[in-house]
Amino acid sequence: MSRERRRQRRAPLIPRARGGRARRAVLVLLGACAAALLLAGQPLVPTARSLAFHFATLQAGELLKGLCYLAEEIFHVDSRHHGSFWRALSSCLSPRWHGPMLLVCGSACVALLGGGQKLGLHLILASLCQLLILALGLQKPSAVEMSEMSERSKQNVAHGLAWSYYVGYLKIILPRLKKSMEEFSRANPNLPACRKTWKLHILFPLSCEIYDDLEKADSNIQYVTELTETILARAGIKKRVYKHSLYAITDEENQLWHCAVEYATPLQTLFAMSQEDCAAFSREERLEQAKLFYRALEEILRGSKECADAYRLIAYEEPEEAEPHFLSREILWHLRQEHLEEIAVLERSHPHTPSTALDSAELNLQISVSDLPQPLRTDGF
């Protein structure tokens, strides 16, 4: 497999947070419309009259929509708005903004039209159009708008799962993981140690399909032992146990690479939700939430000092055609990257000097005849 194909295989489409391109597009189109209006050479007064009327129409439409929502919310003032009618009103519309804007635009229309009778007829017709649009459901936000609003407010299912996973699990176990790995390394001195792999490797299959037994998912992944348990009192549970499994990954040359690896368990929740009719959670929504879950957790962990350098997130899309050793190859790629990172750190700390025979020998050991990074020992840990 070529280097380019490996890079493509290991680049799942995790979406980045949306930027401000939509707002910039609004400003560009606004400038284009203003320029077109100037080039048209229309008289100032009719143009100002039309603008004022359109603004008044839009504000009337927003007020009407808010009043329609208020007709429902007044029955939930106590349960949803703590008994405050003003809070219910403010949640349906912004009286401090829409009211004054409607008043200003209406006053401008009256001044420009020279009378209120014609303005009243125009507003009645505009209100009729707005109510017709609302009745037909033609003013619903698009899927992109809903997605952006939920992402910005961090109210996605994915954000809740990410914070729950971090606060309820990762924040507890990750700071203690390196100590467990050190204890295991001292108890097994025959296994070569790579400190860069002394972290929890968390698997993120974007399909959300998780195996309870990794050995059944890939025969090149074999269970070795359990690391030292972490026992804590948690949420009323005495002596709650947290533990991790250590696995040996067999590569193409039958060399063993050891690491702690497990699935991100909240993905099981997303998968189960997509199977329940009452959740109304489609497969496409599950995929989107899985990607957002990965991104949200990555952002949370990046800002966590106590969890720094104690984890590695492995996101992947499973191939359409079943490959028996796809998962082990995915994990091995990350382990090799970690070995290369450790070698780079060692080289910066102890630069090689060709004048000594020992350094020359070390240099030869680090040269690989393959285009893939190779471990320094016969098996990796």
Disulfide bonds with the S-S distance in Angstrom:
none
